[in-house]
Amino acid sequence: MEQLDVSHGFDVHDYRHGLKLLKQDRGTMTLENRDDFACPACGDPFERLFVSENRTATFGDPGTPFCLARTDESLLVLTH
């Protein structure tokens, strides 16, 4: 199982073969994990990935456990 590498930022194009874009708008995107990538925070597979380059974001109730990962450019929210 390949783990998302966020040590030098995060580029979705490095993982496009296993992530499906579900929604994208200005500064944010939501992706589905279709290749069992591992979470950079806990190492477990995650279901969805929310990436935001915005300074603020509002989230609904994910209904599942989640992890956060931060790069210099973005915040990643991974739901399990």
N, CA, C and O atoms as a Maestro MAE file, in Angstrom:
{
 s_m_m2io_version
 :::
 2.0.0
}

f_m_ct {
 s_m_title
 :::
 protein
 m_atom[320] {
  # First column is atom index #
  i_m_mmod_type
  r_m_x_coord
  r_m_y_coord
  r_m_z_coord
  i_m_residue_number
  s_m_chain_name
  s_m_pdb_residue_name
  s_m_pdb_atom_name
  i_m_atomic_number
  :::
  1 25 0.853 -1.174 0.000 1 A "MET " " N  " 7
  2 3 0.000 0.000 0.000 1 A "MET " " CA " 6
  3 2 0.902 1.240 0.000 1 A "MET " " C  " 6
  4 15 1.740 1.413 0.884 1 A "MET " " O  " 8
  5 25 0.716 2.079 -0.987 2 A "GLU " " N  " 7
  6 3 1.499 3.304 -1.110 2 A "GLU " " CA " 6
  7 2 0.917 4.394 -0.217 2 A "GLU " " C  " 6
  8 15 -0.293 4.615 -0.211 2 A "GLU " " O  " 8
  9 25 1.772 5.068 0.530 3 A "GLN " " N  " 7
  10 3 1.339 6.153 1.401 3 A "GLN " " CA " 6
  11 2 1.504 7.486 0.665 3 A "GLN " " C  " 6
  12 15 2.495 7.701 -0.033 3 A "GLN " " O  " 8
  13 25 0.522 8.377 0.829 4 A "LEU " " N  " 7
  14 3 0.654 9.717 0.248 4 A "LEU " " CA " 6
  15 2 1.853 10.415 0.879 4 A "LEU " " C  " 6
  16 15 1.980 10.449 2.103 4 A "LEU " " O  " 8
  17 25 2.713 10.961 0.064 5 A "ASP " " N  " 7
  18 3 3.894 11.672 0.548 5 A "ASP " " CA " 6
  19 2 3.601 13.165 0.542 5 A "ASP " " C  " 6
  20 15 3.387 13.758 -0.515 5 A "ASP " " O  " 8
  21 25 3.592 13.767 1.720 6 A "VAL " " N  " 7
  22 3 3.336 15.201 1.834 6 A "VAL " " CA " 6
  23 2 4.556 15.929 2.398 6 A "VAL " " C  " 6
  24 15 4.451 17.081 2.821 6 A "VAL " " O  " 8
  25 25 5.699 15.270 2.407 7 A "SER " " N  " 7
  26 3 6.895 15.861 3.004 7 A "SER " " CA " 6
  27 2 7.412 17.070 2.227 7 A "SER " " C  " 6
  28 15 8.058 17.942 2.808 7 A "SER " " O  " 8
  29 25 7.140 17.135 0.941 8 A "HIS " " N  " 7
  30 3 7.573 18.276 0.120 8 A "HIS " " CA " 6
  31 2 6.373 18.896 -0.588 8 A "HIS " " C  " 6
  32 15 6.483 19.319 -1.739 8 A "HIS " " O  " 8
  33 25 5.241 18.952 0.085 9 A "GLY " " N  " 7
  34 3 4.012 19.450 -0.526 9 A "GLY " " CA " 6
  35 2 3.188 18.275 -1.027 9 A "GLY " " C  " 6
  36 15 3.555 17.117 -0.829 9 A "GLY " " O  " 8
  37 25 2.086 18.578 -1.671 10 A "PHE " " N  " 7
  38 3 1.217 17.533 -2.212 10 A "PHE " " CA " 6
  39 2 0.813 17.925 -3.623 10 A "PHE " " C  " 6
  40 15 0.287 19.014 -3.852 10 A "PHE " " O  " 8
  41 25 1.065 17.028 -4.561 11 A "ASP " " N  " 7
  42 3 0.664 17.234 -5.953 11 A "ASP " " CA " 6
  43 2 -0.276 16.095 -6.338 11 A "ASP " " C  " 6
  44 15 0.151 14.947 -6.455 11 A "ASP " " O  " 8
  45 25 -1.536 16.409 -6.531 12 A "VAL " " N  " 7
  46 3 -2.543 15.395 -6.842 12 A "VAL " " CA " 6
  47 2 -2.168 14.613 -8.101 12 A "VAL " " C  " 6
  48 15 -2.550 13.451 -8.242 12 A "VAL " " O  " 8
  49 25 -1.433 15.230 -9.005 13 A "HIS " " N  " 7
  50 3 -1.066 14.557 -10.251 13 A "HIS " " CA " 6
  51 2 -0.139 13.367 -10.021 13 A "HIS " " C  " 6
  52 15 -0.084 12.459 -10.851 13 A "HIS " " O  " 8
  53 25 0.584 13.361 -8.915 14 A "ASP " " N  " 7
  54 3 1.445 12.225 -8.587 14 A "ASP " " CA " 6
  55 2 0.629 10.974 -8.251 14 A "ASP " " C  " 6
  56 15 1.151 9.861 -8.305 14 A "ASP " " O  " 8
  57 25 -0.642 11.151 -7.905 15 A "TYR " " N  " 7
  58 3 -1.504 10.048 -7.467 15 A "TYR " " CA " 6
  59 2 -2.757 9.906 -8.323 15 A "TYR " " C  " 6
  60 15 -3.689 9.204 -7.933 15 A "TYR " " O  " 8
  61 25 -2.794 10.554 -9.472 16 A "ARG " " N  " 7
  62 3 -4.008 10.599 -10.289 16 A "ARG " " CA " 6
  63 2 -4.473 9.219 -10.749 16 A "ARG " " C  " 6
  64 15 -5.654 9.034 -11.044 16 A "ARG " " O  " 8
  65 25 -3.567 8.258 -10.813 17 A "HIS " " N  " 7
  66 3 -3.953 6.912 -11.243 17 A "HIS " " CA " 6
  67 2 -4.872 6.220 -10.236 17 A "HIS " " C  " 6
  68 15 -5.550 5.258 -10.595 17 A "HIS " " O  " 8
  69 25 -4.911 6.683 -8.988 18 A "GLY " " N  " 7
  70 3 -5.740 6.026 -7.983 18 A "GLY " " CA " 6
  71 2 -6.717 6.933 -7.272 18 A "GLY " " C  " 6
  72 15 -7.452 6.478 -6.395 18 A "GLY " " O  " 8
  73 25 -6.745 8.209 -7.628 19 A "LEU " " N  " 7
  74 3 -7.678 9.149 -7.013 19 A "LEU " " CA " 6
  75 2 -8.658 9.647 -8.061 19 A "LEU " " C  " 6
  76 15 -8.256 10.084 -9.139 19 A "LEU " " O  " 8
  77 25 -9.947 9.582 -7.744 20 A "LYS " " N  " 7
  78 3 -10.978 10.074 -8.665 20 A "LYS " " CA " 6
  79 2 -11.495 11.414 -8.158 20 A "LYS " " C  " 6
  80 15 -11.907 11.535 -7.004 20 A "LYS " " O  " 8
  81 25 -11.470 12.399 -9.013 21 A "LEU " " N  " 7
  82 3 -11.987 13.720 -8.670 21 A "LEU " " CA " 6
  83 2 -13.505 13.674 -8.573 21 A "LEU " " C  " 6
  84 15 -14.185 13.301 -9.528 21 A "LEU " " O  " 8
  85 25 -14.029 14.054 -7.416 22 A "LEU " " N  " 7
  86 3 -15.479 14.082 -7.199 22 A "LEU " " CA " 6
  87 2 -16.038 15.491 -7.323 22 A "LEU " " C  " 6
  88 15 -17.138 15.692 -7.836 22 A "LEU " " O  " 8
  89 25 -15.259 16.472 -6.840 23 A "LYS " " N  " 7
  90 3 -15.740 17.855 -6.862 23 A "LYS " " CA " 6
  91 2 -14.538 18.785 -6.817 23 A "LYS " " C  " 6
  92 15 -13.557 18.534 -6.117 23 A "LYS " " O  " 8
  93 25 -14.640 19.855 -7.576 24 A "GLN " " N  " 7
  94 3 -13.579 20.859 -7.551 24 A "GLN " " CA " 6
  95 2 -14.186 22.234 -7.740 24 A "GLN " " C  " 6
  96 15 -15.018 22.449 -8.622 24 A "GLN " " O  " 8
  97 25 -13.758 23.154 -6.903 25 A "ASP " " N  " 7
  98 3 -14.117 24.543 -7.099 25 A "ASP " " CA " 6
  99 2 -12.910 25.380 -6.727 25 A "ASP " " C  " 6
  100 15 -11.831 24.843 -6.476 25 A "ASP " " O  " 8
  101 25 -13.077 26.638 -6.691 26 A "ARG " " N  " 7
  102 3 -11.939 27.534 -6.506 26 A "ARG " " CA " 6
  103 2 -11.188 27.259 -5.206 26 A "ARG " " C  " 6
  104 15 -11.689 27.552 -4.120 26 A "ARG " " O  " 8
  105 25 -9.998 26.700 -5.319 27 A "GLY " " N  " 7
  106 3 -9.145 26.482 -4.159 27 A "GLY " " CA " 6
  107 2 -9.368 25.188 -3.410 27 A "GLY " " C  " 6
  108 15 -8.629 24.902 -2.467 27 A "GLY " " O  " 8
  109 25 -10.371 24.378 -3.794 28 A "THR " " N  " 7
  110 3 -10.617 23.116 -3.090 28 A "THR " " CA " 6
  111 2 -10.920 21.993 -4.080 28 A "THR " " C  " 6
  112 15 -11.362 22.234 -5.204 28 A "THR " " O  " 8
  113 25 -10.673 20.765 -3.635 29 A "MET " " N  " 7
  114 3 -11.095 19.600 -4.401 29 A "MET " " CA " 6
  115 2 -11.350 18.447 -3.453 29 A "MET " " C  " 6
  116 15 -10.725 18.335 -2.398 29 A "MET " " O  " 8
  117 25 -12.285 17.588 -3.849 30 A "THR " " N  " 7
  118 3 -12.603 16.376 -3.107 30 A "THR " " CA " 6
  119 2 -12.337 15.199 -4.027 30 A "THR " " C  " 6
  120 15 -12.774 15.176 -5.178 30 A "THR " " O  " 8
  121 25 -11.605 14.213 -3.491 31 A "LEU " " N  " 7
  122 3 -11.205 13.058 -4.284 31 A "LEU " " CA " 6
  123 2 -11.565 11.763 -3.564 31 A "LEU " " C  " 6
  124 15 -11.596 11.715 -2.334 31 A "LEU " " O  " 8
  125 25 -11.833 10.730 -4.329 32 A "GLU " " N  " 7
  126 3 -12.096 9.403 -3.794 32 A "GLU " " CA " 6
  127 2 -10.853 8.550 -3.984 32 A "GLU " " C  " 6
  128 15 -10.237 8.569 -5.050 32 A "GLU " " O  " 8
  129 25 -10.484 7.802 -2.949 33 A "ASN " " N  " 7
  130 3 -9.326 6.915 -2.984 33 A "ASN " " CA " 6
  131 2 -9.746 5.587 -3.610 33 A "ASN " " C  " 6
  132 15 -10.457 4.805 -2.979 33 A "ASN " " O  " 8
  133 25 -9.317 5.326 -4.831 34 A "ARG " " N  " 7
  134 3 -9.686 4.089 -5.528 34 A "ARG " " CA " 6
  135 2 -8.535 3.098 -5.616 34 A "ARG " " C  " 6
  136 15 -8.650 2.061 -6.269 34 A "ARG " " O  " 8
  137 25 -7.419 3.420 -4.955 35 A "ASP " " N  " 7
  138 3 -6.248 2.552 -5.055 35 A "ASP " " CA " 6
  139 2 -5.679 2.191 -3.688 35 A "ASP " " C  " 6
  140 15 -4.522 1.784 -3.588 35 A "ASP " " O  " 8
  141 25 -6.481 2.336 -2.635 36 A "ASP " " N  " 7
  142 3 -6.055 2.021 -1.271 36 A "ASP " " CA " 6
  143 2 -4.767 2.719 -0.859 36 A "ASP " " C  " 6
  144 15 -3.919 2.119 -0.199 36 A "ASP " " O  " 8
  145 25 -4.614 3.992 -1.246 37 A "PHE " " N  " 7
  146 3 -3.485 4.757 -0.744 37 A "PHE " " CA " 6
  147 2 -3.609 4.864 0.767 37 A "PHE " " C  " 6
  148 15 -4.714 4.875 1.310 37 A "PHE " " O  " 8
  149 25 -2.468 4.944 1.440 38 A "ALA " " N  " 7
  150 3 -2.452 5.068 2.891 38 A "ALA " " CA " 6
  151 2 -2.392 6.544 3.287 38 A "ALA " " C  " 6
  152 15 -1.789 7.370 2.602 38 A "ALA " " O  " 8
  153 25 -3.023 6.839 4.388 39 A "CYS " " N  " 7
  154 3 -3.077 8.182 4.959 39 A "CYS " " CA " 6
  155 2 -1.675 8.601 5.421 39 A "CYS " " C  " 6
  156 15 -0.974 7.807 6.048 39 A "CYS " " O  " 8
  157 25 -1.260 9.838 5.119 40 A "PRO " " N  " 7
  158 3 0.055 10.287 5.576 40 A "PRO " " CA " 6
  159 2 0.130 10.523 7.091 40 A "PRO " " C  " 6
  160 15 1.223 10.602 7.650 40 A "PRO " " O  " 8
  161 25 -1.016 10.634 7.747 41 A "ALA " " N  " 7
  162 3 -1.033 10.888 9.193 41 A "ALA " " CA " 6
  163 2 -1.015 9.596 10.009 41 A "ALA " " C  " 6
  164 15 -0.240 9.474 10.957 41 A "ALA " " O  " 8
  165 25 -1.873 8.622 9.641 42 A "CYS " " N  " 7
  166 3 -1.993 7.415 10.472 42 A "CYS " " CA " 6
  167 2 -1.530 6.137 9.774 42 A "CYS " " C  " 6
  168 15 -1.314 5.121 10.434 42 A "CYS " " O  " 8
  169 25 -1.375 6.173 8.456 43 A "GLY " " N  " 7
  170 3 -0.906 4.993 7.725 43 A "GLY " " CA " 6
  171 2 -1.990 4.035 7.286 43 A "GLY " " C  " 6
  172 15 -1.702 3.071 6.576 43 A "GLY " " O  " 8
  173 25 -3.234 4.269 7.685 44 A "ASP " " N  " 7
  174 3 -4.350 3.411 7.284 44 A "ASP " " CA " 6
  175 2 -4.921 3.894 5.952 44 A "ASP " " C  " 6
  176 15 -4.764 5.064 5.604 44 A "ASP " " O  " 8
  177 25 -5.581 3.009 5.203 45 A "PRO " " N  " 7
  178 3 -6.236 3.454 3.971 45 A "PRO " " CA " 6
  179 2 -7.325 4.473 4.301 45 A "PRO " " C  " 6
  180 15 -7.961 4.377 5.351 45 A "PRO " " O  " 8
  181 25 -7.543 5.429 3.433 46 A "PHE " " N  " 7
  182 3 -8.583 6.425 3.629 46 A "PHE " " CA " 6
  183 2 -9.591 6.310 2.494 46 A "PHE " " C  " 6
  184 15 -9.297 5.729 1.450 46 A "PHE " " O  " 8
  185 25 -10.787 6.871 2.705 47 A "GLU " " N  " 7
  186 3 -11.842 6.818 1.692 47 A "GLU " " CA " 6
  187 2 -11.862 8.049 0.811 47 A "GLU " " C  " 6
  188 15 -11.892 7.943 -0.415 47 A "GLU " " O  " 8
  189 25 -11.844 9.228 1.439 48 A "ARG " " N  " 7
  190 3 -11.941 10.485 0.688 48 A "ARG " " CA " 6
  191 2 -10.853 11.444 1.142 48 A "ARG " " C  " 6
  192 15 -10.364 11.386 2.270 48 A "ARG " " O  " 8
  193 25 -10.497 12.318 0.227 49 A "LEU " " N  " 7
  194 3 -9.475 13.326 0.487 49 A "LEU " " CA " 6
  195 2 -10.018 14.683 0.070 49 A "LEU " " C  " 6
  196 15 -10.457 14.872 -1.064 49 A "LEU " " O  " 8
  197 25 -9.980 15.620 1.005 50 A "PHE " " N  " 7
  198 3 -10.364 16.999 0.724 50 A "PHE " " CA " 6
  199 2 -9.094 17.829 0.793 50 A "PHE " " C  " 6
  200 15 -8.384 17.795 1.797 50 A "PHE " " O  " 8
  201 25 -8.802 18.575 -0.267 51 A "VAL " " N  " 7
  202 3 -7.611 19.415 -0.345 51 A "VAL " " CA " 6
  203 2 -8.058 20.869 -0.488 51 A "VAL " " C  " 6
  204 15 -8.867 21.198 -1.356 51 A "VAL " " O  " 8
  205 25 -7.525 21.727 0.371 52 A "SER " " N  " 7
  206 3 -7.882 23.138 0.312 52 A "SER " " CA " 6
  207 2 -6.625 23.995 0.319 52 A "SER " " C  " 6
  208 15 -5.731 23.810 1.144 52 A "SER " " O  " 8
  209 25 -6.576 24.932 -0.615 53 A "GLU " " N  " 7
  210 3 -5.517 25.934 -0.639 53 A "GLU " " CA " 6
  211 2 -6.004 27.236 -0.009 53 A "GLU " " C  " 6
  212 15 -5.240 28.193 0.115 53 A "GLU " " O  " 8
  213 25 -7.261 27.271 0.385 54 A "ASN " " N  " 7
  214 3 -7.847 28.462 0.998 54 A "ASN " " CA " 6
  215 2 -7.355 28.613 2.435 54 A "ASN " " C  " 6
  216 15 -6.969 27.633 3.072 54 A "ASN " " O  " 8
  217 25 -7.370 29.832 2.935 55 A "ARG " " N  " 7
  218 3 -6.954 30.079 4.317 55 A "ARG " " CA " 6
  219 2 -7.988 29.581 5.321 55 A "ARG " " C  " 6
  220 15 -7.639 29.258 6.456 55 A "ARG " " O  " 8
  221 25 -9.256 29.515 4.917 56 A "THR " " N  " 7
  222 3 -10.314 29.021 5.791 56 A "THR " " CA " 6
  223 2 -11.167 28.021 5.020 56 A "THR " " C  " 6
  224 15 -11.242 28.066 3.792 56 A "THR " " O  " 8
  225 25 -11.806 27.123 5.754 57 A "ALA " " N  " 7
  226 3 -12.707 26.139 5.145 57 A "ALA " " CA " 6
  227 2 -13.735 25.725 6.181 57 A "ALA " " C  " 6
  228 15 -13.452 25.716 7.379 57 A "ALA " " O  " 8
  229 25 -14.923 25.384 5.720 58 A "THR " " N  " 7
  230 3 -15.984 24.887 6.575 58 A "THR " " CA " 6
  231 2 -16.314 23.473 6.128 58 A "THR " " C  " 6
  232 15 -16.432 23.198 4.934 58 A "THR " " O  " 8
  233 25 -16.461 22.589 7.090 59 A "PHE " " N  " 7
  234 3 -16.740 21.190 6.789 59 A "PHE " " CA " 6
  235 2 -18.059 20.787 7.425 59 A "PHE " " C  " 6
  236 15 -18.411 21.262 8.505 59 A "PHE " " O  " 8
  237 25 -18.777 19.918 6.755 60 A "GLY " " N  " 7
  238 3 -19.947 19.297 7.360 60 A "GLY " " CA " 6
  239 2 -19.483 18.179 8.275 60 A "GLY " " C  " 6
  240 15 -18.282 18.003 8.476 60 A "GLY " " O  " 8
  241 25 -20.393 17.442 8.818 61 A "ASP " " N  " 7
  242 3 -20.073 16.306 9.673 61 A "ASP " " CA " 6
  243 2 -19.619 15.147 8.790 61 A "ASP " " C  " 6
  244 15 -20.427 14.609 8.033 61 A "ASP " " O  " 8
  245 25 -18.341 14.744 8.865 62 A "PRO " " N  " 7
  246 3 -17.887 13.658 8.007 62 A "PRO " " CA " 6
  247 2 -18.497 12.305 8.382 62 A "PRO " " C  " 6
  248 15 -18.521 11.389 7.559 62 A "PRO " " O  " 8
  249 25 -18.988 12.172 9.612 63 A "GLY " " N  " 7
  250 3 -19.622 10.926 10.024 63 A "GLY " " CA " 6
  251 2 -18.651 9.779 10.234 63 A "GLY " " C  " 6
  252 15 -19.074 8.679 10.590 63 A "GLY " " O  " 8
  253 25 -17.372 10.004 10.026 64 A "THR " " N  " 7
  254 3 -16.346 8.977 10.216 64 A "THR " " CA " 6
  255 2 -15.102 9.628 10.810 64 A "THR " " C  " 6
  256 15 -14.980 10.853 10.808 64 A "THR " " O  " 8
  257 25 -14.172 8.808 11.322 65 A "PRO " " N  " 7
  258 3 -12.914 9.387 11.790 65 A "PRO " " CA " 6
  259 2 -12.187 10.082 10.642 65 A "PRO " " C  " 6
  260 15 -12.343 9.706 9.480 65 A "PRO " " O  " 8
  261 25 -11.386 11.106 10.979 66 A "PHE " " N  " 7
  262 3 -10.635 11.795 9.939 66 A "PHE " " CA " 6
  263 2 -9.261 12.185 10.465 66 A "PHE " " C  " 6
  264 15 -9.041 12.277 11.673 66 A "PHE " " O  " 8
  265 25 -8.345 12.411 9.534 67 A "CYS " " N  " 7
  266 3 -6.988 12.852 9.842 67 A "CYS " " CA " 6
  267 2 -6.718 14.139 9.079 67 A "CYS " " C  " 6
  268 15 -7.358 14.419 8.065 67 A "CYS " " O  " 8
  269 25 -5.761 14.921 9.577 68 A "LEU " " N  " 7
  270 3 -5.348 16.152 8.928 68 A "LEU " " CA " 6
  271 2 -3.871 16.054 8.573 68 A "LEU " " C  " 6
  272 15 -3.076 15.484 9.320 68 A "LEU " " O  " 8
  273 25 -3.520 16.610 7.439 69 A "ALA " " N  " 7
  274 3 -2.120 16.753 7.049 69 A "ALA " " CA " 6
  275 2 -1.967 18.154 6.479 69 A "ALA " " C  " 6
  276 15 -2.845 18.639 5.766 69 A "ALA " " O  " 8
  277 25 -0.862 18.796 6.792 70 A "ARG " " N  " 7
  278 3 -0.648 20.184 6.368 70 A "ARG " " CA " 6
  279 2 0.646 20.269 5.573 70 A "ARG " " C  " 6
  280 15 1.675 19.730 5.982 70 A "ARG " " O  " 8
  281 25 0.587 20.944 4.445 71 A "THR " " N  " 7
  282 3 1.782 21.285 3.697 71 A "THR " " CA " 6
  283 2 1.900 22.801 3.714 71 A "THR " " C  " 6
  284 15 1.033 23.477 4.267 71 A "THR " " O  " 8
  285 25 2.948 23.345 3.123 72 A "ASP " " N  " 7
  286 3 3.091 24.796 3.077 72 A "ASP " " CA " 6
  287 2 1.973 25.446 2.269 72 A "ASP " " C  " 6
  288 15 1.591 26.585 2.536 72 A "ASP " " O  " 8
  289 25 1.448 24.720 1.277 73 A "GLU " " N  " 7
  290 3 0.451 25.285 0.368 73 A "GLU " " CA " 6
  291 2 -0.983 24.884 0.670 73 A "GLU " " C  " 6
  292 15 -1.908 25.596 0.278 73 A "GLU " " O  " 8
  293 25 -1.200 23.756 1.361 74 A "SER " " N  " 7
  294 3 -2.571 23.277 1.482 74 A "SER " " CA " 6
  295 2 -2.811 22.476 2.750 74 A "SER " " C  " 6
  296 15 -1.885 22.021 3.422 74 A "SER " " O  " 8
  297 25 -4.091 22.324 3.045 75 A "LEU " " N  " 7
  298 3 -4.569 21.482 4.138 75 A "LEU " " CA " 6
  299 2 -5.255 20.277 3.518 75 A "LEU " " C  " 6
  300 15 -6.068 20.424 2.605 75 A "LEU " " O  " 8
  301 25 -4.932 19.082 4.010 76 A "LEU " " N  " 7
  302 3 -5.551 17.855 3.536 76 A "LEU " " CA " 6
  303 2 -6.365 17.257 4.666 76 A "LEU " " C  " 6
  304 15 -5.859 17.088 5.775 76 A "LEU " " O  " 8
  305 25 -7.621 16.936 4.397 77 A "VAL " " N  " 7
  306 3 -8.509 16.264 5.337 77 A "VAL " " CA " 6
  307 2 -8.814 14.904 4.734 77 A "VAL " " C  " 6
  308 15 -9.338 14.812 3.623 77 A "VAL " " O  " 8
  309 25 -8.485 13.850 5.467 78 A "LEU " " N  " 7
  310 3 -8.668 12.482 4.963 78 A "LEU " " CA " 6
  311 2 -9.686 11.778 5.842 78 A "LEU " " C  " 6
  312 15 -9.491 11.681 7.054 78 A "LEU " " O  " 8
  313 25 -10.767 11.286 5.257 79 A "THR " " N  " 7
  314 3 -11.790 10.567 6.031 79 A "THR " " CA " 6
  315 2 -11.574 9.077 5.865 79 A "THR " " C  " 6
  316 15 -11.168 8.596 4.807 79 A "THR " " O  " 8
  317 25 -11.857 8.364 6.939 80 A "HIS " " N  " 7
  318 3 -11.655 6.910 6.966 80 A "HIS " " CA " 6
  319 2 -12.964 6.171 7.066 80 A "HIS " " C  " 6
  320 15 -12.978 4.941 7.101 80 A "HIS " " O  " 8
  :::
 }
 m_bond[319] {
  # First column is bond index #
  i_m_from
  i_m_to
  i_m_order
  :::
  1 1 2 1
  2 2 3 1
  3 3 4 2
  4 3 5 1
  5 5 6 1
  6 6 7 1
  7 7 8 2
  8 7 9 1
  9 9 10 1
  10 10 11 1
  11 11 12 2
  12 11 13 1
  13 13 14 1
  14 14 15 1
  15 15 16 2
  16 15 17 1
  17 17 18 1
  18 18 19 1
  19 19 20 2
  20 19 21 1
  21 21 22 1
  22 22 23 1
  23 23 24 2
  24 23 25 1
  25 25 26 1
  26 26 27 1
  27 27 28 2
  28 27 29 1
  29 29 30 1
  30 30 31 1
  31 31 32 2
  32 31 33 1
  33 33 34 1
  34 34 35 1
  35 35 36 2
  36 35 37 1
  37 37 38 1
  38 38 39 1
  39 39 40 2
  40 39 41 1
  41 41 42 1
  42 42 43 1
  43 43 44 2
  44 43 45 1
  45 45 46 1
  46 46 47 1
  47 47 48 2
  48 47 49 1
  49 49 50 1
  50 50 51 1
  51 51 52 2
  52 51 53 1
  53 53 54 1
  54 54 55 1
  55 55 56 2
  56 55 57 1
  57 57 58 1
  58 58 59 1
  59 59 60 2
  60 59 61 1
  61 61 62 1
  62 62 63 1
  63 63 64 2
  64 63 65 1
  65 65 66 1
  66 66 67 1
  67 67 68 2
  68 67 69 1
  69 69 70 1
  70 70 71 1
  71 71 72 2
  72 71 73 1
  73 73 74 1
  74 74 75 1
  75 75 76 2
  76 75 77 1
  77 77 78 1
  78 78 79 1
  79 79 80 2
  80 79 81 1
  81 81 82 1
  82 82 83 1
  83 83 84 2
  84 83 85 1
  85 85 86 1
  86 86 87 1
  87 87 88 2
  88 87 89 1
  89 89 90 1
  90 90 91 1
  91 91 92 2
  92 91 93 1
  93 93 94 1
  94 94 95 1
  95 95 96 2
  96 95 97 1
  97 97 98 1
  98 98 99 1
  99 99 100 2
  100 99 101 1
  101 101 102 1
  102 102 103 1
  103 103 104 2
  104 103 105 1
  105 105 106 1
  106 106 107 1
  107 107 108 2
  108 107 109 1
  109 109 110 1
  110 110 111 1
  111 111 112 2
  112 111 113 1
  113 113 114 1
  114 114 115 1
  115 115 116 2
  116 115 117 1
  117 117 118 1
  118 118 119 1
  119 119 120 2
  120 119 121 1
  121 121 122 1
  122 122 123 1
  123 123 124 2
  124 123 125 1
  125 125 126 1
  126 126 127 1
  127 127 128 2
  128 127 129 1
  129 129 130 1
  130 130 131 1
  131 131 132 2
  132 131 133 1
  133 133 134 1
  134 134 135 1
  135 135 136 2
  136 135 137 1
  137 137 138 1
  138 138 139 1
  139 139 140 2
  140 139 141 1
  141 141 142 1
  142 142 143 1
  143 143 144 2
  144 143 145 1
  145 145 146 1
  146 146 147 1
  147 147 148 2
  148 147 149 1
  149 149 150 1
  150 150 151 1
  151 151 152 2
  152 151 153 1
  153 153 154 1
  154 154 155 1
  155 155 156 2
  156 155 157 1
  157 157 158 1
  158 158 159 1
  159 159 160 2
  160 159 161 1
  161 161 162 1
  162 162 163 1
  163 163 164 2
  164 163 165 1
  165 165 166 1
  166 166 167 1
  167 167 168 2
  168 167 169 1
  169 169 170 1
  170 170 171 1
  171 171 172 2
  172 171 173 1
  173 173 174 1
  174 174 175 1
  175 175 176 2
  176 175 177 1
  177 177 178 1
  178 178 179 1
  179 179 180 2
  180 179 181 1
  181 181 182 1
  182 182 183 1
  183 183 184 2
  184 183 185 1
  185 185 186 1
  186 186 187 1
  187 187 188 2
  188 187 189 1
  189 189 190 1
  190 190 191 1
  191 191 192 2
  192 191 193 1
  193 193 194 1
  194 194 195 1
  195 195 196 2
  196 195 197 1
  197 197 198 1
  198 198 199 1
  199 199 200 2
  200 199 201 1
  201 201 202 1
  202 202 203 1
  203 203 204 2
  204 203 205 1
  205 205 206 1
  206 206 207 1
  207 207 208 2
  208 207 209 1
  209 209 210 1
  210 210 211 1
  211 211 212 2
  212 211 213 1
  213 213 214 1
  214 214 215 1
  215 215 216 2
  216 215 217 1
  217 217 218 1
  218 218 219 1
  219 219 220 2
  220 219 221 1
  221 221 222 1
  222 222 223 1
  223 223 224 2
  224 223 225 1
  225 225 226 1
  226 226 227 1
  227 227 228 2
  228 227 229 1
  229 229 230 1
  230 230 231 1
  231 231 232 2
  232 231 233 1
  233 233 234 1
  234 234 235 1
  235 235 236 2
  236 235 237 1
  237 237 238 1
  238 238 239 1
  239 239 240 2
  240 239 241 1
  241 241 242 1
  242 242 243 1
  243 243 244 2
  244 243 245 1
  245 245 246 1
  246 246 247 1
  247 247 248 2
  248 247 249 1
  249 249 250 1
  250 250 251 1
  251 251 252 2
  252 251 253 1
  253 253 254 1
  254 254 255 1
  255 255 256 2
  256 255 257 1
  257 257 258 1
  258 258 259 1
  259 259 260 2
  260 259 261 1
  261 261 262 1
  262 262 263 1
  263 263 264 2
  264 263 265 1
  265 265 266 1
  266 266 267 1
  267 267 268 2
  268 267 269 1
  269 269 270 1
  270 270 271 1
  271 271 272 2
  272 271 273 1
  273 273 274 1
  274 274 275 1
  275 275 276 2
  276 275 277 1
  277 277 278 1
  278 278 279 1
  279 279 280 2
  280 279 281 1
  281 281 282 1
  282 282 283 1
  283 283 284 2
  284 283 285 1
  285 285 286 1
  286 286 287 1
  287 287 288 2
  288 287 289 1
  289 289 290 1
  290 290 291 1
  291 291 292 2
  292 291 293 1
  293 293 294 1
  294 294 295 1
  295 295 296 2
  296 295 297 1
  297 297 298 1
  298 298 299 1
  299 299 300 2
  300 299 301 1
  301 301 302 1
  302 302 303 1
  303 303 304 2
  304 303 305 1
  305 305 306 1
  306 306 307 1
  307 307 308 2
  308 307 309 1
  309 309 310 1
  310 310 311 1
  311 311 312 2
  312 311 313 1
  313 313 314 1
  314 314 315 1
  315 315 316 2
  316 315 317 1
  317 317 318 1
  318 318 319 1
  319 319 320 2
  :::
 }
}
